[in-house]
């Protein structure tokens, strides 16, 4: 007997497990067109202070020492790899920034893959990378899953405790 309520949960677990595997070939980071970035109607947003220059669509972590949002980076440190949101507005350091912490219907402004639909943060600060890019020294964690070639579910699921091994 099938359990329809368990299917979305099982799909997420499979996607997360798939995401954490290192792959040999690398792909390019997503190119996000900021004018095409559109939050969904149920997006969870917060407003904070930028601790760096931020562009719409860049992944962010919260620097608790400075009390600001900065660009997440998969291979700088465990702290910078703790993605908390994605920028819904541009800001210079010290300015207010709108941060989406969860969105089940985000139009990212990039072309998403349906054959490899799970994405992680990039080693380029603020960037979004396909799972194929995960390599030694990264702190991989699923960030978003494509629903179509234009829409995704954005929900950072937490930081994996150690950097990926070769």
Backbone torsions as a table, in degrees:
resi	resn	phi	psi	omega
1	UNK	NA	132.4	179.7
2	UNK	-81.8	148.6	178.2
3	UNK	-116.3	93.3	-174.4
4	UNK	-59.9	-28.6	180.0
5	UNK	-72.1	-22.3	-178.8
6	UNK	-86.4	-17.3	-176.3
7	UNK	-59.8	-48.2	178.9
8	UNK	-61.0	-39.8	179.5
9	UNK	-63.5	-45.9	179.5
10	UNK	-62.8	-39.9	178.8
11	UNK	-62.3	-41.2	179.2
12	UNK	-64.6	-41.4	178.8
13	UNK	-63.4	-42.8	178.3
14	UNK	-64.2	-42.7	179.3
15	UNK	-62.9	-43.0	179.7
16	UNK	-64.3	-43.0	178.9
17	UNK	-63.4	-42.3	179.0
18	UNK	-62.5	-38.9	-176.7
19	UNK	-65.2	-32.5	-173.0
20	UNK	-85.3	0.4	178.9
21	UNK	-87.8	130.5	176.4
22	UNK	-74.2	145.4	179.9
23	UNK	-122.5	155.7	-175.8
24	UNK	-75.7	-45.3	-176.3
25	UNK	-89.3	149.1	-179.5
26	UNK	-113.1	149.0	177.4
27	UNK	-116.4	177.4	-179.3
28	UNK	-89.1	153.5	172.9
29	UNK	-60.8	157.3	175.7
30	UNK	-67.5	142.0	173.0
31	UNK	-99.5	111.0	-176.6
32	UNK	-97.3	123.3	176.0
33	UNK	-87.3	110.6	-171.9
34	UNK	-61.7	-31.4	180.0
35	UNK	-73.2	-14.3	178.5
36	UNK	-102.7	1.1	179.3
37	UNK	-78.0	115.6	-176.9
38	UNK	-133.5	113.8	176.5
39	UNK	-64.9	150.4	176.2
40	UNK	-74.8	167.1	-177.8
41	UNK	-62.6	-28.3	-177.8
42	UNK	-104.7	19.6	-180.0
43	UNK	-61.3	137.8	176.1
44	UNK	-93.1	119.9	-174.8
45	UNK	-123.2	154.6	172.1
46	UNK	-141.7	160.7	177.3
47	UNK	-117.7	132.7	179.1
48	UNK	-140.6	-167.5	179.9
49	UNK	-108.3	132.1	178.0
50	UNK	-74.0	139.0	176.3
51	UNK	-108.8	9.7	179.8
52	UNK	-162.0	172.5	173.1
53	UNK	-74.1	125.3	-174.5
54	UNK	-123.2	139.0	177.2
55	UNK	-111.5	149.5	176.2
56	UNK	-53.1	135.1	177.5
57	UNK	91.0	-0.6	178.4
58	UNK	-87.7	142.8	178.8
59	UNK	-76.5	142.1	-174.4
60	UNK	-128.1	151.2	168.3
61	UNK	-121.5	162.8	179.5
62	UNK	-103.6	120.8	177.1
63	UNK	-87.3	100.1	-175.0
64	UNK	-67.2	-26.7	178.5
65	UNK	-67.6	-45.7	-179.1
66	UNK	-88.5	-17.9	-178.0
67	UNK	72.4	29.5	-176.7
68	UNK	-131.8	162.6	174.7
69	UNK	-94.0	133.5	-179.6
70	UNK	-131.5	170.1	-177.4
71	UNK	-72.7	126.2	178.1
72	UNK	-71.1	147.6	-177.5
73	UNK	-144.8	124.0	-173.8
74	UNK	-69.5	-21.8	-175.1
75	UNK	-125.9	15.5	178.9
76	UNK	-87.9	-52.2	178.8
77	UNK	-166.3	167.1	177.0
78	UNK	-62.7	-34.3	179.5
79	UNK	-65.2	-47.0	-178.0
80	UNK	-73.2	-16.1	179.9
81	UNK	-90.9	-0.1	-179.8
82	UNK	-86.6	76.2	-177.6
83	UNK	-61.2	130.5	178.3
84	UNK	-114.8	-19.2	-178.1
85	UNK	-174.0	-177.1	178.3
86	UNK	-128.7	138.0	-175.8
87	UNK	-70.7	128.5	175.9
88	UNK	-104.7	1.3	175.4
89	UNK	-146.7	158.6	175.7
90	UNK	-89.7	151.3	178.9
91	UNK	-158.9	148.7	170.4
92	UNK	-93.2	162.6	179.6
93	UNK	-53.9	130.1	-179.9
94	UNK	93.6	-11.9	-180.0
95	UNK	-92.8	160.5	175.7
96	UNK	-68.5	145.5	177.5
97	UNK	-135.4	138.2	175.7
98	UNK	-89.3	128.0	-176.9
99	UNK	-119.7	125.3	173.7
100	UNK	-91.2	123.5	-179.7
101	UNK	-98.3	-17.9	179.1
102	UNK	-163.1	139.5	178.8
103	UNK	-157.3	122.1	-178.1
104	UNK	-90.0	2.1	-178.2
105	UNK	-152.1	51.4	-177.1
106	UNK	-82.6	127.4	169.3
107	UNK	-90.1	106.8	-170.4
108	UNK	-74.8	-26.1	-176.2
109	UNK	85.8	24.4	178.7
110	UNK	-142.4	160.2	175.8
111	UNK	-87.2	120.6	-176.4
112	UNK	-101.3	150.3	179.7
113	UNK	-89.2	135.8	174.7
114	UNK	-94.4	-12.9	177.2
115	UNK	-88.3	-25.1	175.0
116	UNK	-134.3	74.3	-167.8
117	UNK	-80.8	-3.5	-177.5
118	UNK	-98.5	134.6	-178.5
119	UNK	-124.7	154.1	-179.1
120	UNK	-127.8	173.3	173.8
121	UNK	-73.8	155.9	-175.4
122	UNK	-97.3	165.9	171.6
123	UNK	-79.7	-7.4	170.8
124	UNK	-90.2	120.9	-175.3
125	UNK	-50.0	124.7	178.1
126	UNK	86.6	-11.5	-174.0
127	UNK	-80.3	160.7	176.3
128	UNK	-114.3	128.4	-174.7
129	UNK	-123.8	151.5	172.0
130	UNK	-72.4	158.3	-179.3
131	UNK	-60.5	-23.5	179.7
132	UNK	-61.7	-18.9	-178.4
133	UNK	-82.8	-15.4	-176.8
134	UNK	-57.6	131.2	-179.3
135	UNK	-145.0	177.6	179.4
136	UNK	-52.9	134.1	177.0
137	UNK	93.8	-8.7	178.1
138	UNK	-84.1	153.8	171.6
139	UNK	-106.0	86.2	-172.1
140	UNK	-80.9	139.5	173.6
141	UNK	-155.0	137.4	177.7
142	UNK	-60.2	136.8	-178.6
143	UNK	-114.4	-46.0	-179.5
144	UNK	-149.6	157.8	178.6
145	UNK	-129.0	129.5	-180.0
146	UNK	-69.4	135.6	172.6
147	UNK	-99.7	-25.9	178.2
148	UNK	-156.8	-172.8	179.5
149	UNK	-74.8	-8.7	179.7
150	UNK	-123.5	-22.3	-175.7
151	UNK	-114.7	151.0	-179.6
152	UNK	-146.4	166.6	170.3
153	UNK	-100.8	118.8	178.4
154	UNK	-103.9	115.5	178.2
155	UNK	-159.5	93.6	176.8
156	UNK	-58.5	129.2	-175.1
157	UNK	-99.6	6.2	177.0
158	UNK	112.3	160.4	-176.0
159	UNK	-89.1	134.0	171.2
160	UNK	-74.9	136.6	-170.5
161	UNK	-62.4	-26.3	-176.6
162	UNK	-128.4	159.5	177.4
163	UNK	-69.6	151.2	179.2
164	UNK	-63.5	139.9	177.3
165	UNK	-95.3	160.4	-179.1
166	UNK	-72.1	NA	NA
